[in-house]
Amino acid sequence: MPSTYSFFAHFVEYDVVDPWDRERETHVTYVVVEFRNDGDGDVLPLLVLSRESVDDELGVRFVGPVSVAVENGYGSDDGITATILHRSSLHLTLSEAAAERIEDDEIRVEFELDANEFDKLRRELAELFEGLGVFTAAE
């Protein structure tokens, strides 16, 4: 039976970040979707999905896989094999290599969003996972 990292997200944040990449010696732009819990512990349960965005002669687009990270920095730069968005939850299935790094085979986040917020989440995730063939929005 797979182990599942599971929590309730009280809110979802959407950001663009530009960290300095020492290997490339430049800033790299990532689009980030964060599911956060407003828990009172030292470690907030969270899920962070991010993907590199480039703006070049081909236009603005995403490149590479979606990275996934959970509390305390456990994460993987690739390895999401399936992502299913339900009306009140998001379920991710991970490859064996990603599961070893994150220490769980699956990630499940439950949430309560009004219709407008849910539509925004569906659009943001569809765009983030575009071209990877691993995202499904269940009805």
Secondary structure, 3 states (H helix, E strand, C coil): CCCEEEEEECEEEEEEECCEECCCCEECEEEEEEEECCCCCCCCCEEEEEEEEEEECCEEEEEEEEEEEEHHHCEECCCEEEEEEECCEEEEEECHHHHHHHCCCEEEEEECCCHHHHHHHHHHHHHHCCCCCCEEECC
